[in-house]
């Protein structure tokens, strides 16, 4: 592991206050591995043997049932997945695959649970992390149930525009099929939603999008921190 990778992981809220000896113990049991794009890393229904940390690249979390498949989330550096299954020593409720060349740190779940039992700062950080993930799920559920497809897409574009500099230019981080699944739409519904948003200053060129009137788009989207603020 490169020194900068070690430092990035140490700065994660989950590990930042952990006792140094316990952090070293966890890292000694971990291993860093490179994966090409579209490699399945875990499968739903399998026992959670590792806590995964995305160090470089990105990972799509997805699920399937009755012949259908949908994207649940996109995990970017530096972030963990799937913590709840690791703590409960349970099975994964989602599968995961790399969406591009990625480096993933894998820490044996047994080591995470062992340190959890004897490092109070780490245990508190775990509770905060799990609470944050729960709130993210509630926000996502509210987004799905309280907004139309067009409103969901509009809010997604506004959030992406802020994250990418606030200058009206956006580059989508996924293909449009994955974006549709993440927004709870079919690809056809996503196409129709983009067409509707043309009247609100949304210009689309492949993965490149230009927002020519964020004011008009916000008037349609009606963003609220109770759904759209990732820090709340």
C-alpha positions in Angstrom: 0.0 0.0 0.0 1.3 3.4 -0.9 1.9 5.9 2.0 -0.7 8.3 0.6 -3.3 5.4 0.5 -2.5 4.7 4.1 -3.0 8.3 5.0 -6.3 8.6 3.1 -7.7 5.6 4.9 -6.5 6.9 8.3 -8.4 10.2 7.6 -11.7 8.4 7.1 -14.1 9.2 9.9 -14.4 5.5 10.6 -10.7 5.2 11.4 -9.5 8.7 12.3 -9.9 8.3 16.1 -9.0 4.6 16.3 -6.1 3.7 18.6 -2.9 3.5 16.6 -2.1 -0.1 17.6 -5.6 -1.2 16.6 -5.4 0.6 13.3 -2.0 -1.0 12.5 -3.5 -4.4 13.4 -6.4 -3.9 11.0 -4.1 -2.7 8.2 -1.8 -5.6 8.7 -4.7 -8.0 8.1 -5.9 -6.1 5.0 -4.8 -6.3 1.4 -5.1 -3.9 -1.5 -6.1 -5.3 -4.9 -6.5 -3.9 -8.4 -9.6 -4.8 -10.4 -10.4 -4.1 -14.1 -13.8 -2.7 -15.0 -16.9 -4.8 -14.7 -15.5 -7.3 -12.2 -18.1 -8.5 -9.6 -16.6 -8.1 -6.2 -19.3 -9.5 -4.0 -22.6 -11.2 -4.5 -25.8 -10.6 -2.6 -26.7 -13.6 -0.3 -23.0 -14.3 0.4 -21.6 -14.0 3.9 -19.8 -10.7 4.4 -16.2 -11.8 4.7 -14.6 -8.4 4.1 -15.1 -4.7 4.6 -14.3 -3.1 1.3 -12.8 0.4 0.9 -12.7 2.0 -2.5 -9.3 3.7 -2.8 -9.4 4.4 -6.5 -12.0 4.0 -9.2 -15.7 3.4 -8.5 -18.0 0.6 -7.5 -21.6 0.1 -8.4 -23.9 -1.6 -5.8 -26.8 -3.4 -7.4 -29.4 -6.0 -6.7 -31.5 -8.5 -8.6 -34.7 -10.5 -8.2 -37.2 -12.3 -10.5 -35.1 -11.7 -13.5 -34.8 -8.0 -12.9 -31.7 -6.0 -11.9 -31.3 -2.4 -10.6 -28.5 -0.1 -9.4 -28.6 0.9 -5.8 -25.6 3.2 -5.3 -22.3 4.3 -6.7 -19.4 4.2 -4.3 -16.4 6.5 -5.0 -13.1 7.1 -3.2 -12.4 7.0 -0.3 -15.5 5.1 1.0 -16.5 1.8 2.5 -19.1 -0.8 1.6 -21.0 -2.8 3.0 -20.6 -2.0 6.7 -23.9 -3.2 8.2 -23.4 -6.7 6.9 -19.8 -6.8 8.3 -20.9 -5.7 11.8 -23.9 -8.1 11.9 -21.8 -11.0 10.5 -24.7 -11.3 8.0 -25.1 -11.8 4.3 -24.7 -9.0 1.8 -28.1 -7.6 0.7 -26.4 -6.1 -2.5 -23.9 -7.2 -5.0 -21.0 -5.0 -6.1 -18.9 -4.6 -9.3 -16.2 -2.2 -10.4 -17.4 0.3 -13.0 -13.8 1.3 -14.0 -10.3 0.2 -13.1 -10.3 0.3 -9.4 -8.2 -0.4 -6.3 -10.0 -1.9 -3.4 -8.7 -2.4 0.1 -10.2 -5.5 1.8 -10.2 -5.9 5.5 -11.4 -9.2 7.0 -14.7 -8.8 8.7 -13.6 -10.8 11.8 -10.8 -8.2 12.4 -13.2 -5.3 12.1 -15.6 -6.9 14.7 -12.7 -7.8 17.0 -11.5 -4.2 17.1 -15.0 -2.9 17.4 -15.4 -4.8 20.7 -12.3 -3.2 22.4 -11.8 0.2 20.8 -14.4 2.7 22.1 -13.5 5.4 19.6 -13.8 3.0 16.7 -17.1 1.7 18.0 -18.5 5.3 18.2 -17.3 6.0 14.7 -19.0 2.9 13.4 -22.3 3.9 15.0 -22.1 7.4 13.4 -21.2 5.8 10.1 -24.2 3.4 10.2 -26.5 6.3 11.3 -25.3 8.3 8.4 -26.0 5.5 6.0 -29.5 5.0 7.5 -30.3 8.7 6.9 -29.1 8.4 3.3 -31.5 5.5 2.8 -34.4 7.5 4.2 -33.5 10.5 2.0 -33.4 8.2 -1.1 -36.7 6.7 -0.1 -38.3 10.2 0.2 -36.8 11.2 -3.1 -38.3 8.1 -4.8 -41.8 8.5 -3.2 -42.3 12.2 -3.1 -40.9 13.3 -6.4 -41.7 12.7 -10.1 -39.0 11.2 -12.4 -38.4 14.7 -13.8 -38.0 16.3 -10.4 -35.6 13.5 -9.3 -33.5 14.0 -12.4 -33.5 17.8 -12.0 -32.3 17.6 -8.4 -29.6 15.1 -9.4 -28.3 17.5 -12.0 -28.3 20.4 -9.6 -26.4 18.4 -7.0 -23.9 17.3 -9.7 -23.5 20.8 -10.9 -22.6 22.0 -7.4 -20.1 19.1 -6.9 -18.4 19.8 -10.2 -17.6 23.5 -9.7 -21.0 25.3 -9.9 -20.3 26.7 -13.4 -23.2 25.0 -15.2 -21.1 22.2 -16.7 -21.6 18.6 -15.7 -20.0 15.3 -16.8 -22.1 12.3 -15.9 -20.2 9.8 -13.8 -22.1 6.8 -15.2 -23.7 5.7 -18.4 -27.3 6.7 -18.8 -28.6 3.2 -18.3 -27.0 3.2 -14.8 -28.1 6.7 -14.1 -31.7 5.7 -14.9 -31.5 2.8 -12.5 -30.0 4.9 -9.8 -32.9 7.4 -10.2 -35.6 4.7 -10.2 -36.4 5.0 -13.9 -36.3 3.0 -17.1 -33.8 4.3 -19.8 -36.9 5.4 -21.8 -38.2 7.4 -18.9 -34.8 9.0 -18.4 -34.8 10.0 -22.1 -38.2 11.6 -21.7 -37.2 13.4 -18.5 -34.1 14.9 -20.2 -36.4 16.0 -23.1 -38.8 17.7 -20.6 -35.8 19.5 -19.0 -34.8 21.1 -22.2 -37.4 23.8 -21.5 -35.6 24.5 -18.2 -32.1 25.1 -19.8 -30.7 21.5 -19.8 -28.6 20.8 -22.8 -27.4 17.2 -23.3 -24.4 16.0 -25.4 -23.7 12.4 -24.5 -22.3 12.4 -20.9 -21.7 16.2 -21.1 -24.5 18.4 -19.8 -24.9 22.1 -19.7 -27.3 23.9 -17.3 -28.0 27.3 -18.9 -30.5 28.4 -16.2 -30.1 26.9 -12.8 -32.7 29.3 -11.4 -35.4 27.8 -13.7 -34.3 24.3 -12.9 -34.4 25.0 -9.1 -37.9 26.4 -9.5 -38.9 23.0 -11.0 -36.8 20.8 -8.7 -37.6 22.5 -5.4 -34.5 21.1 -3.6 -34.7 20.7 0.2 -32.0 19.9 2.7 -34.2 17.2 4.2 -33.6 15.2 1.0 -30.8 16.8 -0.9 -28.2 17.9 1.7 -25.7 15.0 2.1 -24.4 16.6 5.3 -27.7 16.7 7.2 
